């Protein structure tokens, strides 16, 4: 006679000002006992530019013996490189992938290929458990969009958020459950097994950034939310952002968002060599002199093909207090802004 076992679905979704405010859900959990594969439908929706495009998925199991004897719940061991993700019909993202973490068999990341900032993620996910998993068993699938993070740094101490208690390696100690007295966090995790690190736009001090973030200069940056990319110029990693403008005049206009700046001529050459300027030939520079322009002012409008022998610097002006005071008017162009 075929036996039926209970399958549970649970979620962990803690909303803060830096997190998505819509829930993450799991439904239709099924288990193939012959292959030790757990299948479930996963969905979540980003509501603003600060949403995360990846979630941490993990499983608990409960052995079943006899007709109805239930054992204790315990963490399941996932088999690395065995998870599959299939985007559901109507999914607004082009693809979803899973990423196992080296030496971590507790869970995996499920990530959407971020093409915009307010999309619905919907996928059927299959997670394979270790062959030693007792058979039969109940399965409880969890998902969290709230990795452990160091969200602020001041005076040699990080403020921590996530699911306590945290496990941290570095050069300091955990104090009061939510503080880390130390400047470097080499690794960080919580009871869910979710790996974490230094949070968005915080000083990393050479430590590890939270998954999905990239170390740029001294900070951990979210390239997706920033709508940016990065490149390395003269040994320095730069975050690069394209800003669309359609102004009839730049006189007194801010050229870049707060915290960003125009590139120098030397940096513009680097961006061009990296292939970032070819689709947008007009670019303002803080200093055009290094490009052998005829204008020796503090701001120049540069034609990006100048470096290959065609085009030239076409506008002269000044750059002061983050604003351009230009001669002439140029319509429908892209500005390229950088920060370290």
N, C-alpha and C positions, 0 to 999 in steps of 0.2 A: 504494500500500500504506500502511496506517495505521501511523504511527510511534508507538512507546511511549517515554516519557521517565520518568526517575526522579523521584519526589516524596518529599521528606524532611519529617519532623516532628521538631522538637526542642523542649525546654522548658528554662527557667531558673527554678528555684524554690528560693531560699535561705531556709532557716528560721532565725529568731532568736526571742528571747523576745517580740519585738513583732510577730512575723509568724505566719501560719498554719503549722501543722506538717504539713498534708496536701498532697500534690503537686497541681500544675496539669498537665493533660494535653491533648494534641491528637492526634486520630486521623482517619482517612478523608480525608486531604488530596487534593483534586482540582483540576484546572485546566481552565478553558474558554478555549482560546487565541484563539477568535474574539472574545471579549469582554474578555479579560485579567482574568478573575475567578478568584480562588482561594477554594475552599470547604473548610471543615474543621469537625469536631465538637470543641467545647471544653467541658471540665468541670473543676470544682474544688469543694472542700468546705470550709466553715468549721468549725473544731473548737472554737472558744471565742470569747469576747467581743472578742478582739483581732484576729480575722481581717479581711482586707481584702475588700470586696465588689466590687472592680474589679481587672482585670489589664490589662497593656500587651501588645498584640499587634503584631508587625512581621514583615516578610518579607524574605528574601534571595533573589536569583535567580542562575542560571548559564546563560548563553546556550549553545545547542547549534547547531553548524553541521555540515553534511554528515551522514554516517551516524552518527558517534559522536565528533565533535570537541567537547570540552567547554571552555568558556571559564572565566574566573575568577569566583568568587562576589563579588557586590557588593550593597549595599543596594537594595531595590526602592523605587520612589517610589509612594506610595499617592495615589489621587485623593481629595481632601477630599469629605466628605459623600456617599460612595458605598458605605459599608459597611452591611450589613444583618445583623440578629441575630434568630434565631427560637428561642424557648424550646422545648426538647425535651420529649417526653412524660415526666411524672413530675417535672418541675422544681418544686422547692418554692418558687421565687420567682415572683411574679405576672408579672414581665416582665424582660427584659434589654435594654439599650440600648448603643449605641456612641457615643462622644464624640470627635470629632477635636479636635486641639489647633491653635489658630491658628498659621499659618506653620510647622507641623510635618507633613511628608509622610512621615515615617519610620514612624509607627505610629498606633494608635488605642487608646483605652480601651474595654474591654468591661465593662459594669457591671451588677450585679444590683440589682433594686429590693428593698432590704433590708427584709424583714418579720420576720425573727428572726435569731438569732446563730449558728445551727448548721444552715444549709441547704445543699443541694446545688445548685450552678449547673450547668446543662447546656444547651448551645445549639449550633445550627449557624450558623456565621459565614461571610459572604461578603465578601471584600475585593477591591476593584477596583484594579488597577495602572494606572499612567499609560499612555496610548496609545503612547508612545515605547518602551515595554518591548520588547526584542528578541523575535522569535517564530521558532522555539520556544525554550523555556527550561525548566530545572528550577526548582522552587520549594522553599524551605525556610522553614517557618513556625515562629516562636518566640513564646513567651509568658513573661512574667515578672510575679511578684507582689511584686517587691522594688524599688520605685523608689528613686532616690538620695535620701538624706535627711540632714539635720543632726539628729542624734539627741540631742545634749546640748550645752549652752552653759555656759561658765564662763570668767570673766575675759577676755572679749572674744574667745574662741575657740570655734568649733563643732567637735564630733567628727562625722565623716562616715561613712556606711555606704551600700553599694550596689556597683555594678560600676565599678571604677577603669579609666581615669582620668576624673575629673569635670571638667566645664566649668561654671564659676560666674561670674556677674557680680554685683558688689556693691561693697563698700568695703574688701575685704581680698584676701588671697592664699592659695592652697592650699599647705600645707606637709606634706611627708612623705606625700603621697597621701591621707591620711585626716584632715587637720586643715584648718580654714579660719580663719585669723587675721583676723577682721573681725566686726563686729556685725550687718551687714545682708546678706542673700542675696536679691538681686532675681530671679535665675533660676538654675536648676541642672539639668543633664542629665548623662547618661553615654553610653557607646558604643552602647547600645541605642536612643538617641534618646528614652528615657523622661524626661519632665519630672519634676522633683522640687522639693524645698524643705525648709523647716523641718518637723520631725516632730511627732508627737502629744505634746501637753502640754509642748512646749518654747517658750521665749521667742522670738518672731519679730522683735522690734525693728523692726517696720514692714516686714519683708521678706515673701517669698512662702511660704505654707504648702504642704506637699505636697498633691497632688490628693486630694480626698476629705475634707480637713480644712478647718475654718473658723476664721478669726481672731476670737477672742473676747477682748476686753481685750488683754492682753500675750501671750496664748498661742494656739497652734494646737490646736483641739479636734476630736475625732472625735464628731460629733453622733450617728451611728448607734451606735457602741459605747457612748457615754454614755447612750443612750436619752433623748436630750434634743432640744430645739429652741432657737431663740434669738429675741430681739426687741431692739429698741433703745429705751431709756428715757432721756430727757433727754440725748440724744447719746451715751450709753454702751451698747454692745452687751452684752447679758446672755445667758448660757447658762441655759436653764430646764429643770429636771428634775422630773418628777412621781414622787413616792414614795408607794406604797400602804402604808397602815398599818391595823392591826386591833387596836389596843391598847385595853385597858379603862381605862388611865390613862397619862398622859404624864409623871407625876411622875418627874423624874430621867432621862427617856429622851432619847437623842440624836434630834434631829428631822431631820437631814440627813446624808448621807454625808460622810466626811472631805473637807475642802476646799470644801464647799458650805455655804450658810447660808440661813436664812429671809429672805424679803423684808421690807423696811420697808413701812409703810402706803403711802407714795408709790409704791414699786415695785409694790405689789399693784394700785394703781389702773391703772398702766401695763399690767400683765399682763392685767387685766380688759379694758381698752380694746383690747388685741390679740386678745381672744377666747380666751385661754388658760385662764381660770378658769370658764367657763360650764358645763362638763361636770362640775366638781367644786366644789361651792359652799363647802365648809368649808376654811379655810386658816389656818395659824398665821402670825402676824406677829411680827417682832422688836419693832415699835413700832406700836401701834394708834392712838395719839393723833391722827395726821394724818388718820384716817378719822372723826374726831368721835365716837369711841366713849365710852361712859360710864366705861370702865375706863382709867385713866391709868397702867397698869403697863408693864412692859417686854415683855410678851407677851400677845397677845390672840388668841382664836379668832374669826375674822371670817367672816361670811356674805357671799359675793361679790356677791349682789344688793343689798347695802346701798348700793352706789354708785348704783343706779338707783332707790332710794327704798323698797325692801322688804328686810327682813332687818336684822340688826344684829350688833354684836359680842356674843358670848354668853358668853365665858369670860375670866377674868382670871388672870394668873399672872406668873411671872418667867422670864426667859431669861438664863442664865449659863453660860459655858464650853461653849457649843454644846448645852446641854440645856434642856428646858422643865420648869418646875415649875408645874403647872397646878392650878386649882380645878375639880373636876368630872371627869366621865369621858365620853369621846366615842368611839364605835365606828365602824369601817369608814369611814375617810375618806382623802382624799388630802392629802399635804403637797406643797407646791411649793417647790423649792429652787433657788437661783440661785448663779452665780459669774461673776466678771468675767474 
